[in-house]
Amino acid sequence: DIFEARFTINENHFALSQMRSVIKEQDLKKINASTLKVLREYADNVNEFGIYSLSKTFEDELLWAYYADSHRGFCLEYELDELMEYRMRDELVIPVDYQEKMPCITDIDLLDFFESKKMAGNLNRKMIGTKSLRWKHEDEVR
């Protein structure tokens, strides 16, 4: 999927009007550059990890064609409720959100990311939990 662990950045969104009144323009440019660097490093790190993908259905022929060696594979069934009961972190089980556009990272996402590990999970969910609308038939959980 073209959205796989990718995002767009609204660079203008980071130059908040409240910040402009307090921070010099040249410093704001440095902050924006640093922010973009952190986001790019984050995206590179996400690409280093595997994504465990599950579907809520096993009867979709397209899934068998894509992932089961042209219908010769087999299916393992999990009880999602039980799987979620044993999760170690909140972001371990992420229902996929299917969108028309790639996720856009905003200043709010970044502030949340730096604020706490729990809030960082929101960025993780946005990054690896968003796929193109064309894949909606997969009904995926990651």
VMD Tcl script that builds the backbone (N, CA, C; Angstrom):
set m [mol new atoms 426]
animate dup $m
set s [atomselect $m all]
$s set {name element resname resid chain x y z} {
  {N N ASP 1 A 0.844 -1.182 0.000}
  {CA C ASP 1 A 0.000 0.000 0.000}
  {C C ASP 1 A 0.885 1.240 0.000}
  {N N ILE 2 A 0.522 2.205 -0.771}
  {CA C ILE 2 A 1.330 3.426 -0.897}
  {C C ILE 2 A 1.405 4.217 0.408}
  {N N PHE 3 A 0.438 4.036 1.312}
  {CA C PHE 3 A 0.443 4.761 2.578}
  {C C PHE 3 A 1.310 4.082 3.632}
  {N N GLU 4 A 1.802 2.891 3.369}
  {CA C GLU 4 A 2.497 2.069 4.362}
  {C C GLU 4 A 3.585 2.844 5.096}
  {N N ALA 5 A 3.309 3.191 6.349}
  {CA C ALA 5 A 4.249 3.901 7.233}
  {C C ALA 5 A 4.770 5.198 6.613}
  {N N ARG 6 A 3.933 5.862 5.824}
  {CA C ARG 6 A 4.321 7.124 5.202}
  {C C ARG 6 A 3.350 8.212 5.624}
  {N N PHE 7 A 3.767 9.442 5.459}
  {CA C PHE 7 A 2.926 10.567 5.835}
  {C C PHE 7 A 3.336 11.793 5.051}
  {N N THR 8 A 2.467 12.773 5.047}
  {CA C THR 8 A 2.816 14.071 4.491}
  {C C THR 8 A 2.969 15.040 5.656}
  {N N ILE 9 A 3.662 16.103 5.401}
  {CA C ILE 9 A 3.892 17.108 6.437}
  {C C ILE 9 A 3.368 18.438 5.931}
  {N N ASN 10 A 2.536 19.053 6.705}
  {CA C ASN 10 A 2.062 20.387 6.387}
  {C C ASN 10 A 3.022 21.363 7.060}
  {N N GLU 11 A 4.073 21.742 6.337}
  {CA C GLU 11 A 5.122 22.583 6.923}
  {C C GLU 11 A 4.579 23.927 7.396}
  {N N ASN 12 A 3.610 24.474 6.703}
  {CA C ASN 12 A 3.046 25.763 7.108}
  {C C ASN 12 A 2.298 25.651 8.425}
  {N N HIS 13 A 1.794 24.476 8.716}
  {CA C HIS 13 A 1.019 24.277 9.938}
  {C C HIS 13 A 1.909 24.399 11.173}
  {N N PHE 14 A 3.203 24.146 11.025}
  {CA C PHE 14 A 4.115 24.213 12.164}
  {C C PHE 14 A 4.438 25.655 12.563}
  {N N ALA 15 A 4.214 26.586 11.678}
  {CA C ALA 15 A 4.500 27.992 11.979}
  {C C ALA 15 A 3.259 28.638 12.587}
  {N N LEU 16 A 2.957 28.264 13.793}
  {CA C LEU 16 A 1.760 28.759 14.464}
  {C C LEU 16 A 1.851 30.252 14.723}
  {N N SER 17 A 0.724 30.925 14.614}
  {CA C SER 17 A 0.714 32.373 14.829}
  {C C SER 17 A 1.123 32.722 16.257}
  {N N GLN 18 A 0.748 31.884 17.228}
  {CA C GLN 18 A 1.141 32.143 18.609}
  {C C GLN 18 A 2.663 32.084 18.756}
  {N N MET 19 A 3.292 31.169 18.033}
  {CA C MET 19 A 4.746 31.031 18.117}
  {C C MET 19 A 5.434 32.220 17.457}
  {N N ARG 20 A 4.848 32.726 16.393}
  {CA C ARG 20 A 5.467 33.842 15.673}
  {C C ARG 20 A 5.619 35.074 16.556}
  {N N SER 21 A 4.683 35.274 17.457}
  {CA C SER 21 A 4.755 36.457 18.312}
  {C C SER 21 A 5.841 36.327 19.377}
  {N N VAL 22 A 6.277 35.118 19.673}
  {CA C VAL 22 A 7.256 34.886 20.731}
  {C C VAL 22 A 8.636 34.540 20.169}
  {N N ILE 23 A 8.661 33.859 19.048}
  {CA C ILE 23 A 9.917 33.343 18.494}
  {C C ILE 23 A 10.291 34.128 17.236}
  {N N LYS 24 A 11.563 34.429 17.117}
  {CA C LYS 24 A 12.052 35.129 15.936}
  {C C LYS 24 A 11.883 34.229 14.710}
  {N N GLU 25 A 11.685 34.854 13.556}
  {CA C GLU 25 A 11.456 34.118 12.311}
  {C C GLU 25 A 12.592 33.134 12.016}
  {N N GLN 26 A 13.848 33.560 12.209}
  {CA C GLN 26 A 14.976 32.669 11.920}
  {C C GLN 26 A 14.990 31.471 12.864}
  {N N ASP 27 A 14.599 31.689 14.124}
  {CA C ASP 27 A 14.530 30.582 15.076}
  {C C ASP 27 A 13.389 29.634 14.724}
  {N N LEU 28 A 12.294 30.200 14.239}
  {CA C LEU 28 A 11.156 29.382 13.830}
  {C C LEU 28 A 11.548 28.467 12.671}
  {N N LYS 29 A 12.354 28.985 11.743}
  {CA C LYS 29 A 12.834 28.165 10.626}
  {C C LYS 29 A 13.703 27.020 11.138}
  {N N LYS 30 A 14.532 27.289 12.148}
  {CA C LYS 30 A 15.365 26.236 12.742}
  {C C LYS 30 A 14.496 25.170 13.407}
  {N N ILE 31 A 13.455 25.628 14.103}
  {CA C ILE 31 A 12.543 24.685 14.756}
  {C C ILE 31 A 11.869 23.813 13.707}
  {N N ASN 32 A 11.397 24.426 12.623}
  {CA C ASN 32 A 10.758 23.664 11.556}
  {C C ASN 32 A 11.721 22.656 10.948}
  {N N ALA 33 A 12.973 23.065 10.719}
  {CA C ALA 33 A 13.969 22.158 10.149}
  {C C ALA 33 A 14.243 20.996 11.100}
  {N N SER 34 A 14.355 21.290 12.388}
  {CA C SER 34 A 14.585 20.236 13.385}
  {C C SER 34 A 13.402 19.285 13.459}
  {N N THR 35 A 12.215 19.842 13.396}
  {CA C THR 35 A 10.998 19.036 13.435}
  {C C THR 35 A 10.948 18.091 12.247}
  {N N LEU 36 A 11.224 18.615 11.071}
  {CA C LEU 36 A 11.208 17.780 9.869}
  {C C LEU 36 A 12.257 16.684 9.955}
  {N N LYS 37 A 13.418 17.002 10.510}
  {CA C LYS 37 A 14.473 16.000 10.674}
  {C C LYS 37 A 14.002 14.876 11.599}
  {N N VAL 38 A 13.382 15.235 12.719}
  {CA C VAL 38 A 12.877 14.232 13.664}
  {C C VAL 38 A 11.833 13.347 12.993}
  {N N LEU 39 A 10.924 13.955 12.236}
  {CA C LEU 39 A 9.883 13.178 11.561}
  {C C LEU 39 A 10.464 12.232 10.519}
  {N N ARG 40 A 11.461 12.697 9.787}
  {CA C ARG 40 A 12.091 11.820 8.785}
  {C C ARG 40 A 12.813 10.653 9.460}
  {N N GLU 41 A 13.501 10.928 10.562}
  {CA C GLU 41 A 14.166 9.858 11.311}
  {C C GLU 41 A 13.136 8.872 11.857}
  {N N TYR 42 A 12.027 9.395 12.344}
  {CA C TYR 42 A 10.949 8.544 12.855}
  {C C TYR 42 A 10.445 7.625 11.741}
  {N N ALA 43 A 10.204 8.191 10.561}
  {CA C ALA 43 A 9.713 7.394 9.433}
  {C C ALA 43 A 10.726 6.327 9.043}
  {N N ASP 44 A 12.008 6.666 9.047}
  {CA C ASP 44 A 13.045 5.681 8.735}
  {C C ASP 44 A 13.045 4.552 9.757}
  {N N ASN 45 A 12.878 4.891 11.040}
  {CA C ASN 45 A 12.850 3.869 12.088}
  {C C ASN 45 A 11.635 2.964 11.960}
  {N N VAL 46 A 10.491 3.530 11.620}
  {CA C VAL 46 A 9.281 2.723 11.445}
  {C C VAL 46 A 9.504 1.681 10.354}
  {N N ASN 47 A 10.226 2.057 9.311}
  {CA C ASN 47 A 10.480 1.127 8.213}
  {C C ASN 47 A 11.415 -0.013 8.608}
  {N N GLU 48 A 12.071 0.092 9.751}
  {CA C GLU 48 A 12.958 -0.968 10.232}
  {C C GLU 48 A 12.195 -2.073 10.959}
  {N N PHE 49 A 10.945 -1.821 11.323}
  {CA C PHE 49 A 10.152 -2.787 12.072}
  {C C PHE 49 A 9.184 -3.513 11.152}
  {N N GLY 50 A 8.855 -4.743 11.522}
  {CA C GLY 50 A 7.835 -5.480 10.794}
  {C C GLY 50 A 6.456 -5.090 11.300}
  {N N ILE 51 A 5.472 -5.304 10.470}
  {CA C ILE 51 A 4.086 -5.043 10.856}
  {C C ILE 51 A 3.335 -6.359 10.780}
  {N N TYR 52 A 2.751 -6.745 11.885}
  {CA C TYR 52 A 1.978 -7.973 11.983}
  {C C TYR 52 A 0.552 -7.650 11.556}
  {N N SER 53 A 0.124 -8.181 10.416}
  {CA C SER 53 A -1.178 -7.824 9.860}
  {C C SER 53 A -2.148 -8.990 9.932}
  {N N LEU 54 A -3.336 -8.693 10.428}
  {CA C LEU 54 A -4.407 -9.681 10.517}
  {C C LEU 54 A -5.635 -9.117 9.812}
  {N N SER 55 A -6.477 -10.008 9.315}
  {CA C SER 55 A -7.738 -9.586 8.732}
  {C C SER 55 A -8.878 -10.138 9.570}
  {N N LYS 56 A -9.970 -9.400 9.621}
  {CA C LYS 56 A -11.129 -9.865 10.379}
  {C C LYS 56 A -11.928 -10.909 9.597}
  {N N THR 57 A -11.569 -11.127 8.335}
  {CA C THR 57 A -12.259 -12.118 7.515}
  {C C THR 57 A -11.254 -13.041 6.841}
  {N N PHE 58 A -11.631 -14.297 6.680}
  {CA C PHE 58 A -10.766 -15.237 5.966}
  {C C PHE 58 A -11.386 -15.663 4.640}
  {N N GLU 59 A -12.562 -15.165 4.329}
  {CA C GLU 59 A -13.291 -15.633 3.155}
  {C C GLU 59 A -13.090 -14.768 1.908}
  {N N ASP 60 A -12.348 -13.701 1.994}
  {CA C ASP 60 A -12.138 -12.818 0.850}
  {C C ASP 60 A -11.140 -13.460 -0.116}
  {N N GLU 61 A -11.593 -13.764 -1.328}
  {CA C GLU 61 A -10.739 -14.423 -2.327}
  {C C GLU 61 A -9.482 -13.622 -2.638}
  {N N LEU 62 A -9.609 -12.309 -2.645}
  {CA C LEU 62 A -8.445 -11.479 -2.957}
  {C C LEU 62 A -7.338 -11.655 -1.925}
  {N N LEU 63 A -7.703 -11.800 -0.655}
  {CA C LEU 63 A -6.691 -12.013 0.379}
  {C C LEU 63 A -5.942 -13.315 0.130}
  {N N TRP 64 A -6.672 -14.348 -0.257}
  {CA C TRP 64 A -6.032 -15.630 -0.558}
  {C C TRP 64 A -5.100 -15.490 -1.762}
  {N N ALA 65 A -5.502 -14.714 -2.746}
  {CA C ALA 65 A -4.656 -14.515 -3.926}
  {C C ALA 65 A -3.404 -13.716 -3.577}
  {N N TYR 66 A -3.551 -12.678 -2.741}
  {CA C TYR 66 A -2.406 -11.839 -2.383}
  {C C TYR 66 A -1.413 -12.552 -1.482}
  {N N TYR 67 A -1.934 -13.202 -0.446}
  {CA C TYR 67 A -1.088 -13.601 0.675}
  {C C TYR 67 A -0.952 -15.101 0.892}
  {N N ALA 68 A -1.690 -15.908 0.187}
  {CA C ALA 68 A -1.694 -17.347 0.473}
  {C C ALA 68 A -1.169 -18.162 -0.701}
  {N N ASP 69 A -0.128 -17.678 -1.339}
  {CA C ASP 69 A 0.512 -18.419 -2.427}
  {C C ASP 69 A -0.521 -18.862 -3.466}
  {N N SER 70 A -1.285 -17.906 -3.960}
  {CA C SER 70 A -2.321 -18.159 -4.973}
  {C C SER 70 A -3.284 -19.264 -4.561}
  {N N HIS 71 A -3.849 -19.121 -3.406}
  {CA C HIS 71 A -4.895 -20.015 -2.877}
  {C C HIS 71 A -4.368 -21.355 -2.371}
  {N N ARG 72 A -3.061 -21.521 -2.238}
  {CA C ARG 72 A -2.519 -22.793 -1.755}
  {C C ARG 72 A -2.087 -22.721 -0.297}
  {N N GLY 73 A -2.217 -21.571 0.315}
  {CA C GLY 73 A -1.779 -21.389 1.693}
  {C C GLY 73 A -2.811 -21.872 2.689}
  {N N PHE 74 A -2.622 -21.469 3.925}
  {CA C PHE 74 A -3.563 -21.827 4.980}
  {C C PHE 74 A -3.817 -20.604 5.852}
  {N N CYS 75 A -4.837 -20.686 6.655}
  {CA C CYS 75 A -5.257 -19.558 7.482}
  {C C CYS 75 A -5.154 -19.937 8.950}
  {N N LEU 76 A -4.550 -19.067 9.743}
  {CA C LEU 76 A -4.541 -19.222 11.197}
  {C C LEU 76 A -5.594 -18.285 11.760}
  {N N GLU 77 A -6.414 -18.796 12.649}
  {CA C GLU 77 A -7.471 -17.972 13.228}
  {C C GLU 77 A -7.120 -17.614 14.663}
  {N N TYR 78 A -7.275 -16.343 14.990}
  {CA C TYR 78 A -7.036 -15.837 16.338}
  {C C TYR 78 A -8.332 -15.257 16.885}
  {N N GLU 79 A -8.482 -15.319 18.170}
  {CA C GLU 79 A -9.586 -14.627 18.832}
  {C C GLU 79 A -9.079 -13.227 19.174}
  {N N LEU 80 A -9.559 -12.235 18.462}
  {CA C LEU 80 A -9.060 -10.872 18.626}
  {C C LEU 80 A -9.235 -10.374 20.057}
  {N N ASP 81 A -10.365 -10.691 20.675}
  {CA C ASP 81 A -10.590 -10.254 22.062}
  {C C ASP 81 A -9.511 -10.795 22.996}
  {N N GLU 82 A -9.156 -12.063 22.815}
  {CA C GLU 82 A -8.119 -12.663 23.663}
  {C C GLU 82 A -6.748 -12.081 23.341}
  {N N LEU 83 A -6.490 -11.863 22.085}
  {CA C LEU 83 A -5.215 -11.272 21.675}
  {C C LEU 83 A -5.051 -9.885 22.296}
  {N N MET 84 A -6.109 -9.107 22.287}
  {CA C MET 84 A -6.050 -7.756 22.856}
  {C C MET 84 A -5.921 -7.794 24.375}
  {N N GLU 85 A -6.458 -8.823 24.997}
  {CA C GLU 85 A -6.370 -8.961 26.449}
  {C C GLU 85 A -4.919 -9.126 26.900}
  {N N TYR 86 A -4.096 -9.741 26.072}
  {CA C TYR 86 A -2.709 -10.017 26.437}
  {C C TYR 86 A -1.717 -9.018 25.857}
  {N N ARG 87 A -2.227 -7.954 25.287}
  {CA C ARG 87 A -1.310 -6.962 24.711}
  {C C ARG 87 A -0.489 -6.312 25.819}
  {N N MET 88 A 0.718 -5.925 25.464}
  {CA C MET 88 A 1.626 -5.333 26.444}
  {C C MET 88 A 1.569 -3.808 26.416}
  {N N ARG 89 A 1.218 -3.258 25.263}
  {CA C ARG 89 A 1.143 -1.803 25.126}
  {C C ARG 89 A -0.100 -1.459 24.322}
  {N N ASP 90 A -0.605 -0.260 24.525}
  {CA C ASP 90 A -1.823 0.163 23.834}
  {C C ASP 90 A -1.698 0.111 22.320}
  {N N GLU 91 A -0.535 0.476 21.804}
  {CA C GLU 91 A -0.396 0.529 20.352}
  {C C GLU 91 A -0.091 -0.824 19.726}
  {N N LEU 92 A -0.113 -1.887 20.526}
  {CA C LEU 92 A 0.198 -3.211 20.000}
  {C C LEU 92 A -0.865 -3.697 19.021}
  {N N VAL 93 A -2.127 -3.396 19.263}
  {CA C VAL 93 A -3.212 -3.800 18.374}
  {C C VAL 93 A -3.871 -2.537 17.828}
  {N N ILE 94 A -3.768 -2.365 16.512}
  {CA C ILE 94 A -4.252 -1.143 15.876}
  {C C ILE 94 A -5.232 -1.498 14.759}
  {N N PRO 95 A -6.511 -1.149 14.906}
  {CA C PRO 95 A -7.433 -1.319 13.779}
  {C C PRO 95 A -7.035 -0.342 12.669}
  {N N VAL 96 A -6.958 -0.823 11.441}
  {CA C VAL 96 A -6.535 0.024 10.330}
  {C C VAL 96 A -7.656 0.987 9.952}
  {N N ASP 97 A -7.259 2.234 9.715}
  {CA C ASP 97 A -8.170 3.278 9.272}
  {C C ASP 97 A -7.894 3.506 7.788}
  {N N TYR 98 A -8.902 3.332 6.958}
  {CA C TYR 98 A -8.739 3.470 5.507}
  {C C TYR 98 A -9.137 4.883 5.091}
  {N N GLN 99 A -8.224 5.572 4.399}
  {CA C GLN 99 A -8.408 6.980 4.047}
  {C C GLN 99 A -8.153 7.217 2.563}
  {N N GLU 100 A -8.726 8.296 2.053}
  {CA C GLU 100 A -8.463 8.694 0.670}
  {C C GLU 100 A -7.072 9.296 0.521}
  {N N LYS 101 A -6.615 9.993 1.569}
  {CA C LYS 101 A -5.323 10.682 1.500}
  {C C LYS 101 A -4.373 10.136 2.558}
  {N N MET 102 A -3.093 10.254 2.261}
  {CA C MET 102 A -2.052 9.858 3.195}
  {C C MET 102 A -2.169 10.708 4.464}
  {N N PRO 103 A -1.866 10.130 5.637}
  {CA C PRO 103 A -1.958 10.920 6.866}
  {C C PRO 103 A -1.031 12.132 6.825}
  {N N CYS 104 A -1.485 13.210 7.421}
  {CA C CYS 104 A -0.700 14.441 7.488}
  {C C CYS 104 A -0.328 14.689 8.946}
  {N N ILE 105 A 0.950 14.842 9.200}
  {CA C ILE 105 A 1.446 15.087 10.551}
  {C C ILE 105 A 1.370 16.587 10.827}
  {N N THR 106 A 0.790 16.928 11.965}
  {CA C THR 106 A 0.617 18.337 12.325}
  {C C THR 106 A 1.434 18.668 13.570}
  {N N ASP 107 A 1.435 19.931 13.924}
  {CA C ASP 107 A 2.136 20.364 15.127}
  {C C ASP 107 A 1.539 19.712 16.369}
  {N N ILE 108 A 0.244 19.486 16.379}
  {CA C ILE 108 A -0.403 18.845 17.527}
  {C C ILE 108 A 0.109 17.416 17.685}
  {N N ASP 109 A 0.235 16.687 16.569}
  {CA C ASP 109 A 0.780 15.326 16.627}
  {C C ASP 109 A 2.179 15.332 17.232}
  {N N LEU 110 A 2.981 16.305 16.810}
  {CA C LEU 110 A 4.356 16.383 17.310}
  {C C LEU 110 A 4.413 16.730 18.784}
  {N N LEU 111 A 3.607 17.687 19.193}
  {CA C LEU 111 A 3.581 18.046 20.614}
  {C C LEU 111 A 3.168 16.846 21.453}
  {N N ASP 112 A 2.164 16.115 20.990}
  {CA C ASP 112 A 1.731 14.903 21.688}
  {C C ASP 112 A 2.851 13.868 21.727}
  {N N PHE 113 A 3.554 13.719 20.601}
  {CA C PHE 113 A 4.632 12.739 20.489}
  {C C PHE 113 A 5.722 12.999 21.529}
  {N N PHE 114 A 6.086 14.266 21.701}
  {CA C PHE 114 A 7.144 14.604 22.645}
  {C C PHE 114 A 6.653 14.657 24.091}
  {N N GLU 115 A 5.341 14.770 24.275}
  {CA C GLU 115 A 4.781 14.907 25.616}
  {C C GLU 115 A 4.870 13.616 26.426}
  {N N SER 116 A 4.516 12.501 25.824}
  {CA C SER 116 A 4.522 11.255 26.594}
  {C C SER 116 A 4.534 10.050 25.671}
  {N N LYS 117 A 4.930 8.907 26.237}
  {CA C LYS 117 A 4.943 7.670 25.458}
  {C C LYS 117 A 3.542 7.290 25.006}
  {N N LYS 118 A 2.561 7.520 25.882}
  {CA C LYS 118 A 1.188 7.186 25.516}
  {C C LYS 118 A 0.741 8.010 24.314}
  {N N MET 119 A 1.065 9.281 24.330}
  {CA C MET 119 A 0.683 10.142 23.220}
  {C C MET 119 A 1.484 9.803 21.963}
  {N N ALA 120 A 2.702 9.307 22.130}
  {CA C ALA 120 A 3.494 8.872 20.980}
  {C C ALA 120 A 2.776 7.745 20.258}
  {N N GLY 121 A 2.003 6.968 21.006}
  {CA C GLY 121 A 1.219 5.897 20.399}
  {C C GLY 121 A 0.233 6.419 19.371}
  {N N ASN 122 A -0.258 7.644 19.564}
  {CA C ASN 122 A -1.166 8.238 18.583}
  {C C ASN 122 A -0.474 8.419 17.239}
  {N N LEU 123 A 0.774 8.860 17.268}
  {CA C LEU 123 A 1.529 9.017 16.030}
  {C C LEU 123 A 1.800 7.650 15.410}
  {N N ASN 124 A 2.124 6.663 16.246}
  {CA C ASN 124 A 2.321 5.301 15.736}
  {C C ASN 124 A 1.063 4.796 15.042}
  {N N ARG 125 A -0.076 5.002 15.685}
  {CA C ARG 125 A -1.340 4.551 15.091}
  {C C ARG 125 A -1.585 5.241 13.752}
  {N N LYS 126 A -1.279 6.519 13.694}
  {CA C LYS 126 A -1.486 7.263 12.453}
  {C C LYS 126 A -0.546 6.749 11.360}
  {N N MET 127 A 0.696 6.467 11.744}
  {CA C MET 127 A 1.704 6.038 10.770}
  {C C MET 127 A 1.454 4.629 10.238}
  {N N ILE 128 A 1.271 3.667 11.130}
  {CA C ILE 128 A 1.144 2.284 10.659}
  {C C ILE 128 A -0.296 1.795 10.630}
  {N N GLY 129 A -1.212 2.626 11.104}
  {CA C GLY 129 A -2.608 2.219 11.128}
  {C C GLY 129 A -3.455 2.882 10.063}
  {N N THR 130 A -2.830 3.470 9.055}
  {CA C THR 130 A -3.573 4.114 7.975}
  {C C THR 130 A -3.184 3.483 6.648}
  {N N LYS 131 A -4.196 3.110 5.883}
  {CA C LYS 131 A -3.968 2.556 4.547}
  {C C LYS 131 A -4.905 3.241 3.562}
  {N N SER 132 A -4.573 3.106 2.313}
  {CA C SER 132 A -5.389 3.651 1.245}
  {C C SER 132 A -6.774 3.004 1.248}
  {N N LEU 133 A -7.763 3.781 0.869}
  {CA C LEU 133 A -9.147 3.322 0.810}
  {C C LEU 133 A -9.306 2.084 -0.078}
  {N N ARG 134 A -8.426 1.921 -1.047}
  {CA C ARG 134 A -8.510 0.780 -1.974}
  {C C ARG 134 A -8.331 -0.563 -1.272}
  {N N TRP 135 A -7.766 -0.555 -0.070}
  {CA C TRP 135 A -7.501 -1.795 0.659}
  {C C TRP 135 A -8.559 -2.081 1.727}
  {N N LYS 136 A -9.618 -1.325 1.751}
  {CA C LYS 136 A -10.643 -1.455 2.793}
  {C C LYS 136 A -11.213 -2.872 2.885}
  {N N HIS 137 A -11.262 -3.577 1.765}
  {CA C HIS 137 A -11.809 -4.941 1.771}
  {C C HIS 137 A -11.010 -5.894 2.669}
  {N N GLU 138 A -9.770 -5.522 3.000}
  {CA C GLU 138 A -8.961 -6.389 3.866}
  {C C GLU 138 A -9.455 -6.391 5.314}
  {N N ASP 139 A -10.122 -5.323 5.736}
  {CA C ASP 139 A -10.651 -5.224 7.106}
  {C C ASP 139 A -9.568 -5.630 8.106}
  {N N GLU 140 A -8.485 -4.881 8.094}
  {CA C GLU 140 A -7.237 -5.272 8.747}
  {C C GLU 140 A -7.071 -4.720 10.162}
  {N N VAL 141 A -6.377 -5.505 10.957}
  {CA C VAL 141 A -5.923 -5.120 12.294}
  {C C VAL 141 A -4.427 -5.376 12.308}
  {N N ARG 142 A -3.685 -4.453 12.883}
  {CA C ARG 142 A -2.220 -4.617 12.919}
  {C C ARG 142 A -1.732 -4.671 14.347}
}
mol reanalyze $m
mol bondsrecalc $m
mol representation Tube
mol addrep $m
